[in-house]
Structure formats: structure tokens, C-alpha cells
Amino acid sequence: MKISIIGGTGGMGEGFALRWVVNHDITIGSRDAEKAKNSAEQYMNTALSSYGNSLKGTIKGADYVSSATDSDILILSIPYESIKLTCDSISNKIGNDCIVVSPIVPMERNDAGFTYIPFEKSMKSAAHLLAENLPSKKVVSAFHTISEVKLKNIKESLDSDTFVCGDDQDAVTKLNQLIGEIKGLRPLYLGSLSISYQAEALTPMLLNASKKNKLKHPGIKLI
Ligand SMILES: NC(=O)c1ccc[n+]([C@@H]2O[C@H](COP(=O)([O-])OP(=O)(O)OC[C@H]3O[C@@H](n4cnc5c(N)ncnc54)[C@H](OP(=O)(O)O)[C@@H]3O)[C@@H](O)[C@H]2O)c1
């Protein structure tokens, strides 16, 4: 499968690339093509030394607009504030069957701790905003409660669940398969994209619990 990661130069993007390159061809998308190429080279070296002969995929870098073309799965691993601008630039580049994935958490920190921006400021969830700004019906949200530190540590099993929201069942099924390729990660379907806020809001909650109780990179697992 061809997987593009816009914002792939960030921590989450690195984790996605390192986890999925075992079986898939990855493109790192950036506002700066040179930065994307450098990150791709660095991730590929890590993948080669970690996976050796079992490595089937490749990682390359490109500017984010071209990375959006010709991909089966497009991860938008970018800040909430940049959704509108990014979508405007890529909306006519995405293929009809491309599945667009949002791990985006609209979050900020104030005196009370980490808070979920849409609740505080009556704004839209990341998934809602993204779907509103893209022609694709295949928008899925997931990975909100996965720590980039754990995702990047490819020797580690995540031993976690991730909630998945989406309205297109085929897109959800395909993303669930991809999630299942990450060691120790179980996808749990939550429902329609309209309730993605429930999953997104768990991240500031986890970070508050982490800070107050000195927990390192906590995740969520339903038992
Ligand atoms: N970090 C975590 O543990 C974690 C966990 C769960 C969910 N998330 C969510 O996953 C997403 C990615 O997280 P991250 O920590 O990897 O993010 P990040 O490092 O803050 O940003 C990722 C990339 O987005 C691009 N970017 C930054 N500012 C931008 C702007 N104003 N406009 C367009 N692009 C911009 C940058 O790429 P270029 O400069 O190369 O374009 C950057 O490398 C975020 O939405 C975050 O809420 C993060």
C-alpha cells in the first residue's frame, strides 16, 4: 500500500513511518521538500538497521502537496490550526479512493492543565473540521491516545487500544487492518466521525493524569 504522511517530519509521523515501512511504501510530506527528504533518509536508515531483510517497504520525502497525490492512505499528522490551509492545498490532489486519517488533537495548556479546545472555545473537532474541508468521504480518525515516544520505539509493543471513528465502513476496515500491523495496538471502532471529539478529548485527560501522577506516556486499554 502507498501511505503518505503530511507532517511526517514530526514525532508522530516518524512513528507511523517506522511502524508501517515493514510492509508499505511511505512518503513523508512537508512544507519543505528538503526537510522531508532528510527525514525520510534518516527513518530509512533506522528501518534498515532494525528490520534488516524483513523490510519490504521504502521511505521517500516530498513536498506535502505532491505527497498527497497517488496515495492509498493519507495521514494528516499536523496541528489543528493548520487543517484548513493544508486541506485547501491538497483537496484537488487526493484520489477518490484515498483514505484520509486524522490523529489530530485540538489541545492547549492553561492554568487548569491540558484542555480540549473545541469544548473551551465552541470549535469543531479535528475530524469534523477536516471532513468539512475535504471532498473525500473516506475520512477516519484514530491514534489520539498513542504517545509518539512509544510509537517511535519500534521494538516496543504498544499494548494499547486506539479508538477509530469514521462513516465509510470500507475505509474503517482498511485502517483497522493497518492499525493491526502495529505491534500490540488494537483498533476499537467508536462510531461515526461526528463523535470523534470523544476520542480526541481523551488526550488532554491522559496528559493531565500523566503530569499529576508522574506516569510516563500512558495509553488506554479497555478490559
Ligand atoms: N505527539 C504525540 O504524542 C501525539 C499523540 C497523539 C496525537 N497527536 C496529534 O498528532 C498530530 C501530529 O503530532 P506531532 O507531535 O507529530 O506534531 P508536530 O511535531 O507539532 O507537527 C508535525 C508536523 O506538522 C507540520 N507543521 C507544524 N506546524 C505547521 C503549520 N502551522 N502548518 C502546517 N504544517 C505544520 C511540521 O511539518 P513540516 O514543517 O515538515 O511541514 C511538523 O513537523 C498533532 O495533531 C497532534 O495533536 C500527537
The ligand as a Gaussian input file, in Angstrom:
#p B3LYP/6-31G(d) Opt

LIG

0 1
 N        2.878000      13.883000      19.812000
 C        2.041000      12.991000      20.294000
 O        2.400000      12.187000      21.183000
 C        0.641000      12.910000      19.753000
 C       -0.202000      11.907000      20.222000
 C       -1.480000      11.791000      19.668000
 C       -1.895000      12.675000      18.683000
 N       -1.053000      13.663000      18.268000
 C       -1.515000      14.559000      17.212000
 O       -0.862000      14.145000      16.023000
 C       -0.519000      15.289000      15.219000
 C        0.974000      15.280000      14.967000
 O        1.645000      15.329000      16.197000
 P        3.201000      15.744000      16.286000
 O        3.531000      15.818000      17.735000
 O        3.994000      14.875000      15.383000
 O        3.092000      17.217000      15.701000
 P        4.211000      18.330000      15.449000
 O        5.563000      17.750000      15.637000
 O        3.838000      19.528000      16.248000
 O        3.936000      18.707000      13.936000
 C        4.037000      17.737000      12.907000
 C        4.433000      18.428000      11.621000
 O        3.399000      19.317000      11.203000
 C        3.983000      20.344000      10.406000
 N        3.512000      21.655000      10.891000
 C        3.833000      22.273000      12.043000
 N        3.219000      23.483000      12.124000
 C        2.519000      23.611000      10.979000
 C        1.694000      24.637000      10.442000
 N        1.442000      25.761000      11.117000
 N        1.142000      24.443000       9.207000
 C        1.361000      23.284000       8.530000
 N        2.142000      22.273000       8.986000
 C        2.705000      22.447000      10.192000
 C        5.501000      20.247000      10.565000
 O        5.995000      19.659000       9.392000
 P        6.813000      20.493000       8.269000
 O        7.483000      21.652000       8.964000
 O        7.794000      19.469000       7.796000
 O        5.813000      20.891000       7.256000
 C        5.669000      19.290000      11.737000
 O        6.836000      18.513000      11.664000
 C       -0.985000      16.527000      16.003000
 O       -2.220000      16.944000      15.506000
 C       -1.157000      16.022000      17.432000
 O       -2.210000      16.686000      18.107000
 C        0.204000      13.797000      18.779000

